[in-house]
Amino acid sequence: MDSRLTTEEVKMLRAMRDIHSGIAKVPTHIAPKLKLLGYVTAQGEYCSLTMKGRDELIDRDREDARMN
């Protein structure tokens, strides 16, 4: 799990995962960091979730399940 991500950034990644296409408009204050870390790729004004982003969410889901 990447501890550099804020709750808001993780929520955005989860929202992108839950969208069928995986492509969403990401707020401008979140997009640069997610791009820099490799969790999303830019597609014009929209961003697409990468496999690294999906893997991060899987790790977080596993950790949440283990904590409960």
Chimera marker file (.cmm) of the C-alpha trace (Angstrom):
<marker_set name="trace">
<marker id="1" x="0.000" y="0.000" z="0.000" r="1" g="1" b="0" radius="0.5"/>
<marker id="2" x="1.255" y="3.414" z="-0.959" r="1" g="1" b="0" radius="0.5"/>
<marker id="3" x="1.143" y="5.626" z="2.126" r="1" g="1" b="0" radius="0.5"/>
<marker id="4" x="1.648" y="8.748" z="0.004" r="1" g="1" b="0" radius="0.5"/>
<marker id="5" x="-1.969" y="8.656" z="-1.185" r="1" g="1" b="0" radius="0.5"/>
<marker id="6" x="-4.589" y="10.704" z="0.625" r="1" g="1" b="0" radius="0.5"/>
<marker id="7" x="-8.100" y="9.471" z="1.337" r="1" g="1" b="0" radius="0.5"/>
<marker id="8" x="-9.431" y="11.731" z="-1.422" r="1" g="1" b="0" radius="0.5"/>
<marker id="9" x="-7.008" y="10.265" z="-3.971" r="1" g="1" b="0" radius="0.5"/>
<marker id="10" x="-7.921" y="6.696" z="-3.021" r="1" g="1" b="0" radius="0.5"/>
<marker id="11" x="-11.616" y="7.556" z="-3.331" r="1" g="1" b="0" radius="0.5"/>
<marker id="12" x="-10.956" y="8.904" z="-6.835" r="1" g="1" b="0" radius="0.5"/>
<marker id="13" x="-9.146" y="5.707" z="-7.827" r="1" g="1" b="0" radius="0.5"/>
<marker id="14" x="-12.054" y="3.629" z="-6.484" r="1" g="1" b="0" radius="0.5"/>
<marker id="15" x="-14.554" y="5.776" z="-8.386" r="1" g="1" b="0" radius="0.5"/>
<marker id="16" x="-12.560" y="5.242" z="-11.578" r="1" g="1" b="0" radius="0.5"/>
<marker id="17" x="-12.474" y="1.490" z="-10.964" r="1" g="1" b="0" radius="0.5"/>
<marker id="18" x="-16.236" y="1.403" z="-10.457" r="1" g="1" b="0" radius="0.5"/>
<marker id="19" x="-16.911" y="3.215" z="-13.741" r="1" g="1" b="0" radius="0.5"/>
<marker id="20" x="-17.335" y="0.600" z="-16.461" r="1" g="1" b="0" radius="0.5"/>
<marker id="21" x="-14.859" y="2.249" z="-18.859" r="1" g="1" b="0" radius="0.5"/>
<marker id="22" x="-12.309" y="3.160" z="-16.165" r="1" g="1" b="0" radius="0.5"/>
<marker id="23" x="-11.955" y="6.597" z="-17.741" r="1" g="1" b="0" radius="0.5"/>
<marker id="24" x="-12.988" y="9.653" z="-15.739" r="1" g="1" b="0" radius="0.5"/>
<marker id="25" x="-12.424" y="13.343" z="-15.361" r="1" g="1" b="0" radius="0.5"/>
<marker id="26" x="-10.051" y="13.692" z="-12.414" r="1" g="1" b="0" radius="0.5"/>
<marker id="27" x="-9.929" y="16.958" z="-10.421" r="1" g="1" b="0" radius="0.5"/>
<marker id="28" x="-6.925" y="19.089" z="-11.352" r="1" g="1" b="0" radius="0.5"/>
<marker id="29" x="-5.541" y="19.065" z="-7.801" r="1" g="1" b="0" radius="0.5"/>
<marker id="30" x="-5.451" y="15.232" z="-7.768" r="1" g="1" b="0" radius="0.5"/>
<marker id="31" x="-4.492" y="14.273" z="-11.333" r="1" g="1" b="0" radius="0.5"/>
<marker id="32" x="-0.801" y="15.343" z="-11.357" r="1" g="1" b="0" radius="0.5"/>
<marker id="33" x="0.121" y="13.251" z="-8.318" r="1" g="1" b="0" radius="0.5"/>
<marker id="34" x="-1.752" y="10.172" z="-9.573" r="1" g="1" b="0" radius="0.5"/>
<marker id="35" x="-0.047" y="10.545" z="-12.974" r="1" g="1" b="0" radius="0.5"/>
<marker id="36" x="3.376" y="11.001" z="-11.369" r="1" g="1" b="0" radius="0.5"/>
<marker id="37" x="2.930" y="7.853" z="-9.268" r="1" g="1" b="0" radius="0.5"/>
<marker id="38" x="1.757" y="5.914" z="-12.340" r="1" g="1" b="0" radius="0.5"/>
<marker id="39" x="-1.774" y="5.139" z="-11.126" r="1" g="1" b="0" radius="0.5"/>
<marker id="40" x="-3.476" y="6.906" z="-14.052" r="1" g="1" b="0" radius="0.5"/>
<marker id="41" x="-2.571" y="7.948" z="-17.573" r="1" g="1" b="0" radius="0.5"/>
<marker id="42" x="-3.765" y="11.116" z="-19.254" r="1" g="1" b="0" radius="0.5"/>
<marker id="43" x="-6.185" y="10.912" z="-22.155" r="1" g="1" b="0" radius="0.5"/>
<marker id="44" x="-6.893" y="14.542" z="-22.982" r="1" g="1" b="0" radius="0.5"/>
<marker id="45" x="-8.862" y="16.054" z="-20.119" r="1" g="1" b="0" radius="0.5"/>
<marker id="46" x="-9.722" y="12.572" z="-18.837" r="1" g="1" b="0" radius="0.5"/>
<marker id="47" x="-7.592" y="9.975" z="-17.058" r="1" g="1" b="0" radius="0.5"/>
<marker id="48" x="-7.529" y="6.211" z="-17.351" r="1" g="1" b="0" radius="0.5"/>
<marker id="49" x="-6.768" y="3.860" z="-14.469" r="1" g="1" b="0" radius="0.5"/>
<marker id="50" x="-3.584" y="1.835" z="-15.016" r="1" g="1" b="0" radius="0.5"/>
<marker id="51" x="-2.861" y="-1.707" z="-13.864" r="1" g="1" b="0" radius="0.5"/>
<marker id="52" x="-0.673" y="-0.221" z="-11.129" r="1" g="1" b="0" radius="0.5"/>
<marker id="53" x="-3.686" y="1.788" z="-9.939" r="1" g="1" b="0" radius="0.5"/>
<marker id="54" x="-5.873" y="-1.323" z="-9.939" r="1" g="1" b="0" radius="0.5"/>
<marker id="55" x="-3.197" y="-3.263" z="-8.038" r="1" g="1" b="0" radius="0.5"/>
<marker id="56" x="-3.044" y="-0.520" z="-5.409" r="1" g="1" b="0" radius="0.5"/>
<marker id="57" x="-6.803" y="-0.795" z="-4.885" r="1" g="1" b="0" radius="0.5"/>
<marker id="58" x="-6.594" y="-4.588" z="-4.614" r="1" g="1" b="0" radius="0.5"/>
<marker id="59" x="-3.888" y="-4.220" z="-1.945" r="1" g="1" b="0" radius="0.5"/>
<marker id="60" x="-6.016" y="-1.712" z="-0.031" r="1" g="1" b="0" radius="0.5"/>
<marker id="61" x="-9.116" y="-3.920" z="-0.272" r="1" g="1" b="0" radius="0.5"/>
<marker id="62" x="-7.140" y="-6.892" z="1.055" r="1" g="1" b="0" radius="0.5"/>
<marker id="63" x="-5.763" y="-4.821" z="3.913" r="1" g="1" b="0" radius="0.5"/>
<marker id="64" x="-9.254" y="-3.533" z="4.768" r="1" g="1" b="0" radius="0.5"/>
<marker id="65" x="-10.628" y="-7.096" z="4.759" r="1" g="1" b="0" radius="0.5"/>
<marker id="66" x="-7.816" y="-8.284" z="7.014" r="1" g="1" b="0" radius="0.5"/>
<marker id="67" x="-8.445" y="-5.436" z="9.487" r="1" g="1" b="0" radius="0.5"/>
<marker id="68" x="-12.153" y="-6.313" z="9.786" r="1" g="1" b="0" radius="0.5"/>
<link id1="1" id2="2" r="1" g="1" b="0" radius="0.2"/>
<link id1="2" id2="3" r="1" g="1" b="0" radius="0.2"/>
<link id1="3" id2="4" r="1" g="1" b="0" radius="0.2"/>
<link id1="4" id2="5" r="1" g="1" b="0" radius="0.2"/>
<link id1="5" id2="6" r="1" g="1" b="0" radius="0.2"/>
<link id1="6" id2="7" r="1" g="1" b="0" radius="0.2"/>
<link id1="7" id2="8" r="1" g="1" b="0" radius="0.2"/>
<link id1="8" id2="9" r="1" g="1" b="0" radius="0.2"/>
<link id1="9" id2="10" r="1" g="1" b="0" radius="0.2"/>
<link id1="10" id2="11" r="1" g="1" b="0" radius="0.2"/>
<link id1="11" id2="12" r="1" g="1" b="0" radius="0.2"/>
<link id1="12" id2="13" r="1" g="1" b="0" radius="0.2"/>
<link id1="13" id2="14" r="1" g="1" b="0" radius="0.2"/>
<link id1="14" id2="15" r="1" g="1" b="0" radius="0.2"/>
<link id1="15" id2="16" r="1" g="1" b="0" radius="0.2"/>
<link id1="16" id2="17" r="1" g="1" b="0" radius="0.2"/>
<link id1="17" id2="18" r="1" g="1" b="0" radius="0.2"/>
<link id1="18" id2="19" r="1" g="1" b="0" radius="0.2"/>
<link id1="19" id2="20" r="1" g="1" b="0" radius="0.2"/>
<link id1="20" id2="21" r="1" g="1" b="0" radius="0.2"/>
<link id1="21" id2="22" r="1" g="1" b="0" radius="0.2"/>
<link id1="22" id2="23" r="1" g="1" b="0" radius="0.2"/>
<link id1="23" id2="24" r="1" g="1" b="0" radius="0.2"/>
<link id1="24" id2="25" r="1" g="1" b="0" radius="0.2"/>
<link id1="25" id2="26" r="1" g="1" b="0" radius="0.2"/>
<link id1="26" id2="27" r="1" g="1" b="0" radius="0.2"/>
<link id1="27" id2="28" r="1" g="1" b="0" radius="0.2"/>
<link id1="28" id2="29" r="1" g="1" b="0" radius="0.2"/>
<link id1="29" id2="30" r="1" g="1" b="0" radius="0.2"/>
<link id1="30" id2="31" r="1" g="1" b="0" radius="0.2"/>
<link id1="31" id2="32" r="1" g="1" b="0" radius="0.2"/>
<link id1="32" id2="33" r="1" g="1" b="0" radius="0.2"/>
<link id1="33" id2="34" r="1" g="1" b="0" radius="0.2"/>
<link id1="34" id2="35" r="1" g="1" b="0" radius="0.2"/>
<link id1="35" id2="36" r="1" g="1" b="0" radius="0.2"/>
<link id1="36" id2="37" r="1" g="1" b="0" radius="0.2"/>
<link id1="37" id2="38" r="1" g="1" b="0" radius="0.2"/>
<link id1="38" id2="39" r="1" g="1" b="0" radius="0.2"/>
<link id1="39" id2="40" r="1" g="1" b="0" radius="0.2"/>
<link id1="40" id2="41" r="1" g="1" b="0" radius="0.2"/>
<link id1="41" id2="42" r="1" g="1" b="0" radius="0.2"/>
<link id1="42" id2="43" r="1" g="1" b="0" radius="0.2"/>
<link id1="43" id2="44" r="1" g="1" b="0" radius="0.2"/>
<link id1="44" id2="45" r="1" g="1" b="0" radius="0.2"/>
<link id1="45" id2="46" r="1" g="1" b="0" radius="0.2"/>
<link id1="46" id2="47" r="1" g="1" b="0" radius="0.2"/>
<link id1="47" id2="48" r="1" g="1" b="0" radius="0.2"/>
<link id1="48" id2="49" r="1" g="1" b="0" radius="0.2"/>
<link id1="49" id2="50" r="1" g="1" b="0" radius="0.2"/>
<link id1="50" id2="51" r="1" g="1" b="0" radius="0.2"/>
<link id1="51" id2="52" r="1" g="1" b="0" radius="0.2"/>
<link id1="52" id2="53" r="1" g="1" b="0" radius="0.2"/>
<link id1="53" id2="54" r="1" g="1" b="0" radius="0.2"/>
<link id1="54" id2="55" r="1" g="1" b="0" radius="0.2"/>
<link id1="55" id2="56" r="1" g="1" b="0" radius="0.2"/>
<link id1="56" id2="57" r="1" g="1" b="0" radius="0.2"/>
<link id1="57" id2="58" r="1" g="1" b="0" radius="0.2"/>
<link id1="58" id2="59" r="1" g="1" b="0" radius="0.2"/>
<link id1="59" id2="60" r="1" g="1" b="0" radius="0.2"/>
<link id1="60" id2="61" r="1" g="1" b="0" radius="0.2"/>
<link id1="61" id2="62" r="1" g="1" b="0" radius="0.2"/>
<link id1="62" id2="63" r="1" g="1" b="0" radius="0.2"/>
<link id1="63" id2="64" r="1" g="1" b="0" radius="0.2"/>
<link id1="64" id2="65" r="1" g="1" b="0" radius="0.2"/>
<link id1="65" id2="66" r="1" g="1" b="0" radius="0.2"/>
<link id1="66" id2="67" r="1" g="1" b="0" radius="0.2"/>
<link id1="67" id2="68" r="1" g="1" b="0" radius="0.2"/>
</marker_set>
